[in-house]
C-alpha cells in the first residue's frame, strides 16, 4: 500500500484540523470577550481604578487554572484509557455550556464579576481534558515520518483560529455583545461532529496499577527524560513571566490610541490576533520546510526573541508598532512550540501520550493562566507597562539559565534520532 505523501492526504487528519481550528476559533473569541467584559465591568460597574481592574484580569487566570491543575493528571490518564475523540468532544461540550451561560447573561444585561469568574472556571475544566486528548490523536492517525509536518499543519490550524477568533469576536461584540457567544456554540458543535467522524481510537488496555500510580508513572517519565523536562519547564517559566496578553485590555482601554481615541474592543481583538498573524505565517513556513538542524539552539533563541518582543511591546505607545511587536512575539513562539511539541511527541510511547500530554498541558496552562495572575499582580504593583517589561526581561533571563541547567536542549541537533519506536513506525 502506497504511503500518503502529505498529512492532508489522510481524511482523519483533515477532520482533526477542522475540529482543532474551530475549537481554538471559538475559545479564543470567548476568552477575549470575557476579558474585555471583566475589565469593563470592573471599571464601569464597580468603579475600580485601572490597576484594580487589571488585578481582576489576573483572577480570571486563577479561576481557570485551579480546575485545570486539579483535573489535568486524571484527564491525562483518561486520554490513555478511553477513546480520545469522545473525550475531546466532551471537553468542547463544556465550552459550549460556558458560552450559552455567558451569552444569556450578556443579552439580559446581568453581568457581574462573580458570574463571569464562575463561568470562566468551566473553560479550565474543558482545557484539562481537551489538550491531552486532542494532542494524542495525531500520532494515532499519522505515520511517524509525517508527524513533524502534521504538527506544523496543526499549528497553522491552531494559529488560524487564534488569528480569526479574537478579531472576529471583538468586531461582532462591538455591534451585538452576546453574538460572539452564540457563534461559539455553533462552531463547537461542528467541531464535535468532525471529531466523532474520525475512526474509533481503541484505548490501551487498563493497567492493574492504581490510577494514582499510573498518573505518577507519567510524571516519573518526564522527570527522567531531561530533554522533555527542559522543554516543558522552559515554556512554563518563560511564558509565566512574559504574559503580556493578559494586560491587553488595559492597553486597549487606557494606554494605546488611534486618531486620539482608545483603540477599544476592536483594537483589543486586533492585538489578540497579532501574535497569531506572525505565528500562522511562521507555521506555514514550518509545515513546508520543517526545522531539521540545531533544533535545541533554535528553540532557545526563539524564546529569547519572545521575551525581547514582549519588552518592546510594553514600552510602545505607537499602535502600529505594538501590533508589529506582537506579531514578532507570535512568530518566535511558533518556532518554540513546533520544536517542543515535536520533541515531546517523538519521545513518548503511545500508551503514555495522554499522561505526558497532560503534564505538558498543565505546564502550558500554568504559564498562561498563572501568567495572567502574575501579570495582574505585577500590574497592580508596577503598572501595566512595568509588568510587561519586567516579564519580557525575565523570559530572556530564564532562557539563559535553562541553556546552562539543561545542556540537553543545546545538544539537540535534529529530530531524526528522536522518532517513534520501531514498533510504532511499523504500524
Steps between C-alpha positions, in 0.01 A plus 500: 500500500638840399581728790331845487739777401335763719299501822221671305458183293362330813127571553513457878777756524292749300213447743739554790615830347138619464418414860819659631451822305135537603579425864771766509294745294214478748701485823728794415196706405338408830811589698558839339138609549501366856817694583355820359178454696682434827718810462211717378260380773766558765558855376141599419285315754741465792682833457846341515818676394694364199742321732221347708315389187822351358522286812157357413649381172749306707215333689365368167824311455483362851141372479584323173823352630366347822266244335757431231769438762276264696362308202791484252673191645171305493419638154834373369429153637151512346657584161707182527208281612200626296426594140682829452245629247215474749700656782592802285136529389386506863743782571362702210151444638605655831620810313162514326324505839727788607418692180126451548522633856706805403281574199185486711639729771632747243171517310307549825737769632570299816879490490691522826848393605406188702296360210779573252757328720275198558437444130866562417589208727313265263756582233768368734308173534469476121868565439603236753345227285523651151877546476621150597231327293542707184880512501518120527279441194744614230763228570218242478392602150830611341807294404800598711686652204209739434457605862730810492317636194168413660597691813589799284163485324315455829681806629383696196141391573548596863638842414238546229240475772694742719531751214132494411341438839601812695467741207160360397373487858611857571334624182172315562495604866517867400162457324322222692673417831342155542554385138860371543375251756226361275745472211735305728225249582442429130873457428548269797217274386647477149837417652347218704348350185837514323674328791246221523541426128863400560532121510465354851821503700499194726641582843800319637427209734446608858793449731466309825676786676294746703403819313724720715793270430433518127488880521829496691657294220447789262670746734792262555544457127523874440735543797736232367498640146704816559444623146123490548527650847704788361253561217195501726647716777657751259158578359351503850728765646556712188131547421413525871711813513431643156120481500433831326169386351333500843543879516385577146160631623693761701693607191181501289295710741749727674840509325501457120307740278413540133407844367488627854255237622560180699522201267222331702357151446577498127863585573505237772387237250768613256770487767390154611516390136838662424718230665311240301562688175873457553449145624287388207750632248781325683288185536432492127874526437571221749238270347667554161860488621515361854797587716743208487837627626614642834146473630591554867700818447229639272238436766706689759555792263129510420408531869754781542348688204156442655617674819663789314188565290288497816720767661484723190121468493487608862663838434340567159241775473462471123212271411654373176833431670314314773327281243835433332673394821209271585537337157871441559417356841256257338746388232767429761252309715402286200861389450522405866165318496584307182830372633371426849188319379693287252757399762230412753295293254798310362646423842182358653355149452137503388370336817630799698427785259185605684677525834807672360271729299314591817829591670602714203152653489512570872829681455358700210191585700707593801700733279184648347247513784748555783678738265178698485487502879866601520440776246200629692693509828806656334280762331344587835851557639696633200233619260423326170814625325732400782341156525536423128860625475598312815348180360677530165840548661426213738432266205842583353667427832318167529615401152863556596460301820334205324778489240735432791276282719383278213793450261288234325308788341813649348620160384182405315607520137224327303172315540629195313613296800194603703234334283247249625597150602552237229170340596312827443680567174396159375132557566 
